[in-house]
Amino acid sequence: MAVKFFGQFLVEQGVISRETLLKAIELQESTNKSIGDIAIEMGLMTQADVEQVNLAQRSEDLRFGDMSVKLGFLSADTLQQALRKQSDSHLYIGKAITMVGGLTEDQLEKYLADFKADQSQYVTDRVQLPAGVQQQPLWEMMADLSYKMLTRVARLTFRPVPCEVVSCLASSHIVAAMDFTGDIRCRYVFSASEEVQIQIAKAILSQDEVSHEPKEVLDDTVMEFINVVCGNIVAKSVQLGITLDIMPPEILESQDDIEIPVGYTALNFPICLASGNAAITLIIYT
């Protein structure tokens, strides 16, 4: 077994075809809207306001709605109105699959139960680390902030996979790294497939299409993303009584797996996505 999405589970079980799943995802994506888009539709915010909030989220750990209130674009009441509208119109993938003819309502109920049973061991509301790892609150915070930024900045939908200690970094389409110095010495590594890099580039550049962009620009967006993540980690670490500094990000060029040096521990956090793959690895000097 492995961490997966409901749609992936149905395809693997042979219940629906991949084409049916793609139709359902397309319907879901055309129906579900971000809180920013809803606020624009309601006349509560402008596109420029939304972009300002998105930019502010890169430097502070706040959800879109909370940041909108902080910046004065929404009140607590208007935020709740937008959140209610978003909730009322939200389309879950299971319902979308029934709407495109992939399942009946009765079948949906059965396979949802099967899926929950299959994934029960992976359900958790917090980052979990292997036993014996020192400085656990720091590494938990780093992983948690990474997940938040993947959602808020990179706008990715994903499920985290349980952390594991690894002896090497698997080769990937792109691998970007940033070193921490100060009270703790470690390296933050983000690896991603081409599909994930493209999604990050679209979010960072605020463009719907990036196929015309050269490799250097696409690579820069990944470095910008980890720069945002690590900058937030530095700010958050102060609350744990830990002072950290960061070095400039870099791209690790390698066609092969990267061995973890002797004297270091590598905590790997794989990320499950509907399309593509990614991972966060914290390489800690021990």
Secondary structure, 3 states (H helix, E strand, C coil): CCCCCHHHHHHHCCCCCHHHHHHHHHHHHHHCCCHHHHHHHCCCCCHHHHHHHHHHCCCCCCCHHHHHHHCCCCCHHHHHHHHHHHHHHCCCHHHHHHHCCCCCHHHHHHHHHHHHHHHHHHCCCCCCCCCCCCCHHHHHHHHHHHHHHHHHCCCCCEEECCCEEECEECCCCEEEEEEEEECCCEEEEEEECHHHHHHHHHHHHCCCCCCCCCHHHHHHHHHHHHHHHHHHHHHHHHHHCCCEEECCCEECCCCCCEECCCCEEEEEEEEEECCCEEEEEEEEEC
